[in-house]
Amino acid sequence: MIEKEVKSSGNSGRVYLPPDWVGRHVKIVRID
């Protein structure tokens, strides 16, 4: 599991993940 902070990206948010995660399916869970 990876815990990250969502960064601002234009008019939305973005989470940066490791490059070997590209093409994988992930689940994002908001905890606050």
N, C-alpha and C positions, 0 to 999 in steps of 0.2 A: 504494500500500500504506500502511496505517496501523498503527503499532505502539502498543499501549495496555497499561495495567496493569488487570487485572480487579479491580474493587472489590467489597467485601462488600455483599450485599443480602439481608437476612433469613438464610435457611439455604442460600443459593446465591450465585453470583457474577454480576456484571453488567459489561458493557463498553458504554460510552456512545459512540455514533457520531454523525456529523453528521446533522441533520434531513433533508437531501436524500437520505440513504441509506434512509429509511423505505420499506418495500415492496420493497426490493432483496434479492437473494440474496447472501449473503456466506459465506466460508469462514473458520473460525477455526482457527489452527494454534498449538498450544502449543509454545513453544521452550525451556522449562526444566523 
